[in-house]
Structures are given as structure tokens and as C-alpha cells.
Amino acid sequence: MNLHPLVQRLIDHDGAALLMPEALAAWLARSGEHVLFFSGDTVRFPEALDVAAVLPELRAAFAGRFDIGVVPLEHEDAMARRFGVQRWPALVFLRGEGYLATLCGMQDWSDFLARIAPALEGPVTRAPTVGIPVVAAEPAAS
């Protein structure tokens, strides 16, 4: 696993958890709000580095109300499907295992604050996924 130094700093300096799929359920089972950081490929999505740099400041602006989990690039696709992430970088806000909101891309500070506050106060909703299993239709009998 090769994380960009700014993303690695979230783990080493800011106490973010590196979330392998097998650790996700236990991490989400903790009380309170959480944010999953999906950086994507930082060469392809360089604004992810800006999000990584501002994320600890956003947490501080909300008095440490949420903890941060970094999703490793090699596990992002599977976890992204679970939470309906379709654009990178993304911050997925959760209360326990319950979905609150997703913020995509780098935003102005005031926009981040204006969107995070209601997400943290809002009710848990269903993640924006299809939620219906896709099954192949049986061929019609002739």
C-alpha cells in the first residue's frame, strides 16, 4: 500500500484510521460521527491532496466531533459501492453505520462548513445506492 505523504500524514499525525475492509465494521460500531476519506488516485485527482490537508482543520472546526478513516486506494471501489460514492475525492459522513451525507471534491471553506453542519445534525438516511440486487432475467419459454 502506497499512500501519498499528505494522506499518510492524516494517519501518522492526525489520528485517522487506515480502514481495511475487515476493520470497517468495528470502526463504524464506535459511537459518534465518522468521515470516510476516499482520495482516489492523487495523480488523477490532485484536489484530493487539498482535501487531505484541510480535513483535520474541518474536524477542529467542529470540535473534533467526527473521527476520520482513510480508505486505501486498493479497497476504494468496493467501499465506494457500499456508500454510493461516484466521484473522487469524497468525504462520506456517517453516524455509526448510518449514512448522513457525501461531499465530493475540494470546496471553499465556507461551503464545507455550510454543508458539514447540517450533515452532522441530520437524520441517518439510506446511502445513495441502487439498493436493489440485479438478477439476470430468465429467457422466455417458447
C-alpha positions as CSV (number, residue, x, y, z in Angstrom):
1,M,0.0,0.0,0.0
2,N,1.4,3.3,-1.1
3,L,-0.3,6.4,0.3
4,H,0.7,9.9,-0.7
5,P,2.6,11.6,2.1
6,L,-0.3,14.1,2.8
7,V,-2.7,11.2,3.1
8,Q,-0.3,9.3,5.3
9,R,0.0,12.4,7.5
10,L,-3.7,12.0,8.3
11,I,-2.9,8.7,9.9
12,D,0.5,9.4,11.4
13,H,-0.2,13.0,12.7
14,D,-3.9,13.4,12.9
15,G,-5.0,10.1,14.3
16,A,-7.0,8.9,11.2
17,A,-7.6,5.2,10.9
18,L,-6.4,3.3,7.9
19,L,-9.5,1.2,7.1
20,M,-9.1,-2.2,5.6
21,P,-12.4,-3.8,4.7
22,E,-12.2,-6.3,7.6
23,A,-11.8,-3.4,10.1
24,L,-14.6,-1.2,8.8
25,A,-17.5,-2.7,10.8
26,A,-15.6,-2.4,14.1
27,W,-14.6,1.2,13.3
28,L,-18.2,2.2,12.4
29,A,-19.6,0.4,15.5
30,R,-17.9,3.1,17.7
31,S,-20.3,5.8,18.8
32,G,-20.5,9.2,17.2
33,E,-19.9,10.5,13.8
34,H,-17.3,9.4,11.3
35,V,-16.0,10.5,8.0
36,L,-14.5,8.2,5.4
37,F,-12.0,9.8,3.1
38,F,-11.9,8.4,-0.4
39,S,-8.9,10.1,-2.0
40,G,-8.7,8.2,-5.3
41,D,-5.6,8.3,-7.3
42,T,-3.9,11.5,-6.2
43,V,-2.3,11.9,-9.6
44,R,-5.6,11.7,-11.4
45,F,-7.5,13.6,-8.6
46,P,-4.9,16.1,-7.3
47,E,-7.6,18.0,-5.4
48,A,-7.6,15.0,-3.0
49,L,-4.4,16.4,-1.5
50,D,-6.1,19.7,-0.8
51,V,-9.0,17.8,0.9
52,A,-6.4,15.7,2.9
53,A,-4.7,19.0,4.1
54,V,-8.0,20.7,5.1
55,L,-9.7,17.6,6.7
56,P,-8.1,17.9,10.1
57,E,-9.0,21.6,10.2
58,L,-12.6,20.8,9.4
59,R,-12.6,18.3,12.2
60,A,-11.2,21.0,14.5
61,A,-13.9,23.5,13.3
62,F,-16.5,21.0,14.6
63,A,-14.7,20.5,17.9
64,G,-13.5,17.0,17.0
65,R,-17.0,15.8,16.5
66,F,-16.1,13.2,13.9
67,D,-13.3,10.8,13.5
68,I,-11.5,10.2,10.2
69,G,-11.0,7.0,8.3
70,V,-8.8,6.7,5.3
71,V,-9.9,4.2,2.7
72,P,-6.9,2.6,0.9
73,L,-6.9,3.0,-2.8
74,E,-7.0,-0.7,-3.5
75,H,-10.2,-1.0,-1.4
76,E,-12.0,2.1,-2.6
77,D,-14.1,0.6,-5.3
78,A,-15.8,-1.9,-3.0
79,M,-16.4,0.6,-0.2
80,A,-17.5,3.2,-2.7
81,R,-20.2,1.0,-4.0
82,R,-21.5,0.4,-0.4
83,F,-21.8,4.1,0.3
84,G,-22.8,5.3,-3.2
85,V,-19.6,7.2,-3.9
86,Q,-19.3,8.1,-7.6
87,R,-16.8,11.0,-7.6
88,W,-13.4,11.4,-6.1
89,P,-12.2,12.7,-3.8
90,A,-15.1,12.1,-1.4
91,L,-15.9,12.5,2.2
92,V,-18.7,10.2,3.4
93,F,-20.3,11.2,6.7
94,L,-21.7,8.5,8.9
95,R,-23.3,8.1,12.4
96,G,-22.3,4.7,13.4
97,E,-23.1,2.6,10.3
98,G,-25.8,5.1,9.2
99,Y,-25.3,7.3,6.2
100,L,-25.5,11.1,6.7
101,A,-24.0,12.7,3.5
102,T,-21.3,12.7,0.9
103,L,-19.3,15.8,0.0
104,C,-17.3,15.4,-3.2
105,G,-14.3,17.4,-4.4
106,M,-12.5,20.3,-2.9
107,Q,-14.7,23.2,-1.8
108,D,-14.4,26.7,-0.3
109,W,-14.0,26.7,3.4
110,S,-17.4,28.3,3.9
111,D,-19.1,25.8,1.6
112,F,-17.5,22.9,3.6
113,L,-18.8,24.4,6.9
114,A,-22.2,25.1,5.4
115,R,-22.6,21.5,4.2
116,I,-21.0,19.6,7.1
117,A,-23.0,21.3,9.8
118,P,-26.4,20.0,8.6
119,A,-25.0,16.6,7.7
120,L,-23.8,16.1,11.3
121,E,-27.2,17.3,12.7
122,G,-29.4,15.5,10.2
123,P,-31.0,12.1,10.4
124,V,-29.5,8.9,9.2
125,T,-30.7,8.1,5.7
126,R,-30.1,5.4,3.1
127,A,-26.8,5.8,1.2
128,P,-27.4,6.8,-2.4
129,T,-27.0,3.3,-3.9
130,V,-29.4,1.4,-6.1
131,G,-30.1,-1.0,-3.2
132,I,-31.9,-3.5,-5.5
133,P,-30.0,-6.6,-6.4
134,V,-29.6,-7.1,-10.1
135,V,-30.7,-10.5,-11.3
136,A,-30.5,-11.8,-14.8
137,A,-33.9,-12.5,-16.3
138,E,-34.7,-16.0,-17.4
139,P,-35.2,-16.4,-21.1
140,A,-38.9,-16.5,-22.1
141,A,-40.3,-20.0,-22.7
142,S,-41.4,-20.5,-26.3
